[in-house]
Structures are given as C-alpha cells and as structure tokens.
C-alpha cells in the first residue's frame, strides 16, 4: 500500500448509518447480521487499517453503535436529509485533511478503497474522489478534502440535498 499505510493518520473514516431504511421496513441496515456479524462490523474492519480514526454517523440506535468504540455523531439537520447531511455533521468533528465515507451496509468494502480514491484525487488534482463501479458513480463511497465543509453546509442550508448535484459544483 505504499505511503498510504504510513500516512493513514491524514484520513478519517465516516460510516454512514444515519438513514431511515425505508426499503428495509425501518430495520437499521448496519445492524442487520450477515454470517453472524452486523454489517457495520465488516465496514469497520475494512476501514480500520486505512484511516487514522473512524466516526459513525447514526440518527437511531446510537447507543448500540457506541459499543464499537468510535465517536457516534447524529445529523445536525432535522429529519433524515440524506448522506450529505451526515457527511457535513461528521466533517465538523474531523481534524484530518481528508474524510472518506462508506455506507454501513456494505460488507465488502475494498481493503484499498482509501488508497485508490486518494491516488485518483491526486492524479486529477481534485477536491473529491468518488467510487465508480464501471456503470455509475457510487456517491456514498467518497474521499473529500475537509476544506469543503463550508460549501457543503451552504448547500444544505439552502435546502438542497442531492449529493451528486453538490459533487458537480466541485
């Protein structure tokens, strides 16, 4: 993994578990078990070696997520406003130059996700690096510079919620 392993302290990982899970009849997706283990644990395991710290964004079941020895931060915006609201709420607590996010219900996060996103960010001299599966962008797998907090908050305070529209601005 080269310099990324050495420099993992410049990255903070955020696990997005703040949604309502409407398609799952309200069941918290990160706490659903797969092969006897909650899905959030798979994401934690994958990110642990790639980042210096992990934060969990959760609006429900915060006490359960608190058992994972990570700070748990709720959205600062009323209601369930989507992943961008969770990203912004967590970014306020991030002290590193970069934040990487992953949804809580993705048990197969690549062990080199941060490295791949970071290398693309550097190659493109960009502020944001978003995962792409070959067919479409996967906007909740993103690495971004934490200097974007002001832009993100302005966008959300203007009543906007669409993550891909905000990405287009950068």
ChimeraX commands (.cxc) that place a marker at each C-alpha (Angstrom):
marker #1 position 0.00,0.00,0.00 radius 0.5
marker #1 position 3.00,2.31,-0.02 radius 0.5
marker #1 position 2.74,5.70,1.63 radius 0.5
marker #1 position -0.97,5.39,2.38 radius 0.5
marker #1 position -0.37,2.91,5.21 radius 0.5
marker #1 position 2.23,5.24,6.71 radius 0.5
marker #1 position 0.02,8.29,6.18 radius 0.5
marker #1 position -3.30,6.81,7.24 radius 0.5
marker #1 position -3.46,9.41,10.03 radius 0.5
marker #1 position -4.40,12.05,7.39 radius 0.5
marker #1 position -7.70,10.25,6.78 radius 0.5
marker #1 position -10.80,10.00,8.95 radius 0.5
marker #1 position -13.32,7.35,8.00 radius 0.5
marker #1 position -17.04,8.00,8.38 radius 0.5
marker #1 position -19.52,5.14,8.36 radius 0.5
marker #1 position -22.90,6.42,7.23 radius 0.5
marker #1 position -25.64,4.77,9.29 radius 0.5
marker #1 position -28.00,7.73,9.56 radius 0.5
marker #1 position -30.79,6.74,7.20 radius 0.5
marker #1 position -34.35,5.69,7.86 radius 0.5
marker #1 position -34.04,2.39,5.96 radius 0.5
marker #1 position -37.46,2.82,4.38 radius 0.5
marker #1 position -36.82,-0.03,1.95 radius 0.5
marker #1 position -35.86,-2.26,4.88 radius 0.5
marker #1 position -39.12,-1.59,6.77 radius 0.5
marker #1 position -37.20,0.65,9.16 radius 0.5
marker #1 position -34.69,-2.01,10.18 radius 0.5
marker #1 position -31.26,-0.40,10.79 radius 0.5
marker #1 position -29.18,-1.71,7.89 radius 0.5
marker #1 position -25.85,-1.53,9.70 radius 0.5
marker #1 position -27.14,-3.78,12.45 radius 0.5
marker #1 position -28.51,-6.48,10.14 radius 0.5
marker #1 position -26.39,-9.58,10.51 radius 0.5
marker #1 position -24.60,-11.27,7.66 radius 0.5
marker #1 position -22.90,-14.57,8.51 radius 0.5
marker #1 position -23.47,-13.85,12.21 radius 0.5
marker #1 position -21.92,-10.38,12.21 radius 0.5
marker #1 position -23.59,-6.95,11.93 radius 0.5
marker #1 position -22.80,-5.34,8.57 radius 0.5
marker #1 position -21.31,-2.28,10.25 radius 0.5
marker #1 position -18.59,-4.53,11.70 radius 0.5
marker #1 position -17.43,-5.50,8.21 radius 0.5
marker #1 position -17.13,-1.82,7.28 radius 0.5
marker #1 position -15.25,-1.06,10.49 radius 0.5
marker #1 position -12.85,-3.93,9.85 radius 0.5
marker #1 position -12.21,-2.78,6.27 radius 0.5
marker #1 position -11.61,0.88,7.16 radius 0.5
marker #1 position -9.57,0.34,10.33 radius 0.5
marker #1 position -6.28,-0.30,8.52 radius 0.5
marker #1 position -6.89,2.50,6.03 radius 0.5
marker #1 position -7.65,5.52,8.24 radius 0.5
marker #1 position -6.44,7.05,11.48 radius 0.5
marker #1 position -9.88,7.40,13.08 radius 0.5
marker #1 position -13.43,6.25,12.39 radius 0.5
marker #1 position -16.66,8.09,13.19 radius 0.5
marker #1 position -20.12,6.57,12.88 radius 0.5
marker #1 position -22.95,8.80,11.68 radius 0.5
marker #1 position -26.17,7.46,13.23 radius 0.5
marker #1 position -29.55,9.02,13.98 radius 0.5
marker #1 position -31.03,5.88,15.55 radius 0.5
marker #1 position -29.57,3.14,17.73 radius 0.5
marker #1 position -26.76,5.46,18.77 radius 0.5
marker #1 position -26.21,3.52,22.00 radius 0.5
marker #1 position -25.68,0.29,20.02 radius 0.5
marker #1 position -23.27,1.98,17.60 radius 0.5
marker #1 position -21.48,3.44,20.63 radius 0.5
marker #1 position -20.33,-0.07,21.56 radius 0.5
marker #1 position -17.96,-0.02,18.58 radius 0.5
marker #1 position -15.55,2.37,20.37 radius 0.5
marker #1 position -15.97,5.10,17.76 radius 0.5
marker #1 position -17.49,8.53,18.19 radius 0.5
marker #1 position -21.16,8.47,17.12 radius 0.5
marker #1 position -22.48,11.69,15.61 radius 0.5
marker #1 position -26.09,12.37,14.64 radius 0.5
marker #1 position -27.14,14.64,11.79 radius 0.5
marker #1 position -27.36,18.24,12.90 radius 0.5
marker #1 position -30.18,18.84,10.41 radius 0.5
marker #1 position -33.75,17.98,11.42 radius 0.5
marker #1 position -35.26,14.92,9.79 radius 0.5
marker #1 position -33.49,12.43,7.59 radius 0.5
marker #1 position -31.82,14.57,4.94 radius 0.5
marker #1 position -29.64,12.04,3.20 radius 0.5
marker #1 position -25.97,11.16,3.21 radius 0.5
marker #1 position -24.69,14.68,2.57 radius 0.5
marker #1 position -26.22,15.84,5.88 radius 0.5
marker #1 position -24.45,13.01,7.68 radius 0.5
marker #1 position -21.18,13.82,5.95 radius 0.5
marker #1 position -21.41,17.50,6.91 radius 0.5
marker #1 position -22.35,16.74,10.51 radius 0.5
marker #1 position -19.37,14.41,10.89 radius 0.5
marker #1 position -16.97,16.64,8.99 radius 0.5
marker #1 position -17.32,19.25,11.75 radius 0.5
marker #1 position -15.60,16.79,14.11 radius 0.5
marker #1 position -12.89,15.70,11.65 radius 0.5
marker #1 position -9.40,17.06,12.34 radius 0.5
marker #1 position -7.65,15.45,9.36 radius 0.5
marker #1 position -7.28,16.94,5.87 radius 0.5
marker #1 position -9.33,14.14,4.29 radius 0.5
marker #1 position -12.54,12.32,5.11 radius 0.5
marker #1 position -13.63,9.08,3.46 radius 0.5
marker #1 position -17.16,7.71,3.73 radius 0.5
marker #1 position -18.77,4.33,3.35 radius 0.5
marker #1 position -22.33,3.18,3.98 radius 0.5
marker #1 position -22.93,0.93,6.98 radius 0.5
marker #1 position -24.48,-1.82,4.87 radius 0.5
marker #1 position -21.51,-2.58,2.60 radius 0.5
marker #1 position -19.81,-5.69,3.92 radius 0.5
marker #1 position -17.36,-5.86,1.01 radius 0.5
marker #1 position -15.52,-2.53,1.25 radius 0.5
marker #1 position -12.20,-2.95,-0.57 radius 0.5
marker #1 position -9.13,-3.06,1.67 radius 0.5
marker #1 position -7.54,-0.48,-0.66 radius 0.5
marker #1 position -10.53,1.84,-1.07 radius 0.5
marker #1 position -8.82,4.84,0.53 radius 0.5
marker #1 position -5.62,4.34,-1.45 radius 0.5
marker #1 position -7.48,4.09,-4.76 radius 0.5
marker #1 position -9.64,7.14,-4.08 radius 0.5
marker #1 position -6.66,9.14,-2.83 radius 0.5
marker #1 position -4.48,8.30,-5.84 radius 0.5
marker #1 position -7.27,9.42,-8.20 radius 0.5
marker #1 position -7.76,12.61,-6.20 radius 0.5
marker #1 position -4.05,13.38,-6.51 radius 0.5
marker #1 position -3.87,12.45,-10.22 radius 0.5
marker #1 position -6.80,14.71,-11.05 radius 0.5
marker #1 position -5.78,17.47,-8.61 radius 0.5
marker #1 position -9.36,17.29,-7.35 radius 0.5
marker #1 position -11.17,18.03,-4.09 radius 0.5
marker #1 position -13.42,14.97,-4.28 radius 0.5
marker #1 position -12.87,11.40,-5.43 radius 0.5
marker #1 position -15.97,9.25,-5.86 radius 0.5
marker #1 position -16.05,5.49,-6.42 radius 0.5
marker #1 position -17.42,4.26,-9.74 radius 0.5
marker #1 position -18.50,0.68,-10.42 radius 0.5
marker #1 position -17.96,0.90,-14.18 radius 0.5
marker #1 position -21.60,1.76,-14.81 radius 0.5
marker #1 position -22.34,4.61,-12.42 radius 0.5
marker #1 position -20.98,6.72,-9.62 radius 0.5
marker #1 position -21.32,5.32,-6.09 radius 0.5
marker #1 position -21.66,8.63,-4.21 radius 0.5
marker #1 position -21.52,7.32,-0.65 radius 0.5
marker #1 position -18.04,5.90,-1.25 radius 0.5
marker #1 position -16.22,9.20,-1.41 radius 0.5
marker #1 position -12.96,10.78,-0.33 radius 0.5
marker #1 position -13.09,14.54,0.11 radius 0.5
marker #1 position -10.98,17.36,1.40 radius 0.5
marker #1 position -12.33,18.61,4.70 radius 0.5
marker #1 position -11.86,22.19,3.47 radius 0.5
marker #1 position -15.17,21.62,1.63 radius 0.5
marker #1 position -17.21,21.83,4.83 radius 0.5
marker #1 position -18.30,25.43,4.22 radius 0.5
marker #1 position -19.51,24.64,0.71 radius 0.5
marker #1 position -21.36,21.57,1.93 radius 0.5
marker #1 position -23.07,23.49,4.74 radius 0.5
marker #1 position -24.05,26.35,2.41 radius 0.5
marker #1 position -25.60,23.84,0.03 radius 0.5
marker #1 position -27.56,22.09,2.79 radius 0.5
marker #1 position -28.69,25.35,4.42 radius 0.5
marker #1 position -30.03,26.41,1.01 radius 0.5
marker #1 position -32.39,23.42,1.24 radius 0.5
marker #1 position -30.51,21.26,-1.25 radius 0.5
marker #1 position -29.99,17.54,-0.57 radius 0.5
marker #1 position -28.89,15.84,-3.81 radius 0.5
marker #1 position -25.35,14.63,-3.28 radius 0.5
marker #1 position -24.49,14.32,-6.98 radius 0.5
marker #1 position -25.55,17.92,-7.61 radius 0.5
marker #1 position -23.20,19.07,-4.88 radius 0.5
marker #1 position -20.41,16.94,-6.37 radius 0.5
marker #1 position -20.93,18.70,-9.72 radius 0.5
marker #1 position -20.05,22.00,-8.06 radius 0.5
marker #1 position -16.61,20.60,-7.32 radius 0.5
marker link #1:1,2 radius 0.2
marker link #1:2,3 radius 0.2
marker link #1:3,4 radius 0.2
marker link #1:4,5 radius 0.2
marker link #1:5,6 radius 0.2
marker link #1:6,7 radius 0.2
marker link #1:7,8 radius 0.2
marker link #1:8,9 radius 0.2
marker link #1:9,10 radius 0.2
marker link #1:10,11 radius 0.2
marker link #1:11,12 radius 0.2
marker link #1:12,13 radius 0.2
marker link #1:13,14 radius 0.2
marker link #1:14,15 radius 0.2
marker link #1:15,16 radius 0.2
marker link #1:16,17 radius 0.2
marker link #1:17,18 radius 0.2
marker link #1:18,19 radius 0.2
marker link #1:19,20 radius 0.2
marker link #1:20,21 radius 0.2
marker link #1:21,22 radius 0.2
marker link #1:22,23 radius 0.2
marker link #1:23,24 radius 0.2
marker link #1:24,25 radius 0.2
marker link #1:25,26 radius 0.2
marker link #1:26,27 radius 0.2
marker link #1:27,28 radius 0.2
marker link #1:28,29 radius 0.2
marker link #1:29,30 radius 0.2
marker link #1:30,31 radius 0.2
marker link #1:31,32 radius 0.2
marker link #1:32,33 radius 0.2
marker link #1:33,34 radius 0.2
marker link #1:34,35 radius 0.2
marker link #1:35,36 radius 0.2
marker link #1:36,37 radius 0.2
marker link #1:37,38 radius 0.2
marker link #1:38,39 radius 0.2
marker link #1:39,40 radius 0.2
marker link #1:40,41 radius 0.2
marker link #1:41,42 radius 0.2
marker link #1:42,43 radius 0.2
marker link #1:43,44 radius 0.2
marker link #1:44,45 radius 0.2
marker link #1:45,46 radius 0.2
marker link #1:46,47 radius 0.2
marker link #1:47,48 radius 0.2
marker link #1:48,49 radius 0.2
marker link #1:49,50 radius 0.2
marker link #1:50,51 radius 0.2
marker link #1:51,52 radius 0.2
marker link #1:52,53 radius 0.2
marker link #1:53,54 radius 0.2
marker link #1:54,55 radius 0.2
marker link #1:55,56 radius 0.2
marker link #1:56,57 radius 0.2
marker link #1:57,58 radius 0.2
marker link #1:58,59 radius 0.2
marker link #1:59,60 radius 0.2
marker link #1:60,61 radius 0.2
marker link #1:61,62 radius 0.2
marker link #1:62,63 radius 0.2
marker link #1:63,64 radius 0.2
marker link #1:64,65 radius 0.2
marker link #1:65,66 radius 0.2
marker link #1:66,67 radius 0.2
marker link #1:67,68 radius 0.2
marker link #1:68,69 radius 0.2
marker link #1:69,70 radius 0.2
marker link #1:70,71 radius 0.2
marker link #1:71,72 radius 0.2
marker link #1:72,73 radius 0.2
marker link #1:73,74 radius 0.2
marker link #1:74,75 radius 0.2
marker link #1:75,76 radius 0.2
marker link #1:76,77 radius 0.2
marker link #1:77,78 radius 0.2
marker link #1:78,79 radius 0.2
marker link #1:79,80 radius 0.2
marker link #1:80,81 radius 0.2
marker link #1:81,82 radius 0.2
marker link #1:82,83 radius 0.2
marker link #1:83,84 radius 0.2
marker link #1:84,85 radius 0.2
marker link #1:85,86 radius 0.2
marker link #1:86,87 radius 0.2
marker link #1:87,88 radius 0.2
marker link #1:88,89 radius 0.2
marker link #1:89,90 radius 0.2
marker link #1:90,91 radius 0.2
marker link #1:91,92 radius 0.2
marker link #1:92,93 radius 0.2
marker link #1:93,94 radius 0.2
marker link #1:94,95 radius 0.2
marker link #1:95,96 radius 0.2
marker link #1:96,97 radius 0.2
marker link #1:97,98 radius 0.2
marker link #1:98,99 radius 0.2
marker link #1:99,100 radius 0.2
marker link #1:100,101 radius 0.2
marker link #1:101,102 radius 0.2
marker link #1:102,103 radius 0.2
marker link #1:103,104 radius 0.2
marker link #1:104,105 radius 0.2
marker link #1:105,106 radius 0.2
marker link #1:106,107 radius 0.2
marker link #1:107,108 radius 0.2
marker link #1:108,109 radius 0.2
marker link #1:109,110 radius 0.2
marker link #1:110,111 radius 0.2
marker link #1:111,112 radius 0.2
marker link #1:112,113 radius 0.2
marker link #1:113,114 radius 0.2
marker link #1:114,115 radius 0.2
marker link #1:115,116 radius 0.2
marker link #1:116,117 radius 0.2
marker link #1:117,118 radius 0.2
marker link #1:118,119 radius 0.2
marker link #1:119,120 radius 0.2
marker link #1:120,121 radius 0.2
marker link #1:121,122 radius 0.2
marker link #1:122,123 radius 0.2
marker link #1:123,124 radius 0.2
marker link #1:124,125 radius 0.2
marker link #1:125,126 radius 0.2
marker link #1:126,127 radius 0.2
marker link #1:127,128 radius 0.2
marker link #1:128,129 radius 0.2
marker link #1:129,130 radius 0.2
marker link #1:130,131 radius 0.2
marker link #1:131,132 radius 0.2
marker link #1:132,133 radius 0.2
marker link #1:133,134 radius 0.2
marker link #1:134,135 radius 0.2
marker link #1:135,136 radius 0.2
marker link #1:136,137 radius 0.2
marker link #1:137,138 radius 0.2
marker link #1:138,139 radius 0.2
marker link #1:139,140 radius 0.2
marker link #1:140,141 radius 0.2
marker link #1:141,142 radius 0.2
marker link #1:142,143 radius 0.2
marker link #1:143,144 radius 0.2
marker link #1:144,145 radius 0.2
marker link #1:145,146 radius 0.2
marker link #1:146,147 radius 0.2
marker link #1:147,148 radius 0.2
marker link #1:148,149 radius 0.2
marker link #1:149,150 radius 0.2
marker link #1:150,151 radius 0.2
marker link #1:151,152 radius 0.2
marker link #1:152,153 radius 0.2
marker link #1:153,154 radius 0.2
marker link #1:154,155 radius 0.2
marker link #1:155,156 radius 0.2
marker link #1:156,157 radius 0.2
marker link #1:157,158 radius 0.2
marker link #1:158,159 radius 0.2
marker link #1:159,160 radius 0.2
marker link #1:160,161 radius 0.2
marker link #1:161,162 radius 0.2
marker link #1:162,163 radius 0.2
marker link #1:163,164 radius 0.2
marker link #1:164,165 radius 0.2
marker link #1:165,166 radius 0.2
marker link #1:166,167 radius 0.2
marker link #1:167,168 radius 0.2
marker link #1:168,169 radius 0.2
marker link #1:169,170 radius 0.2
view
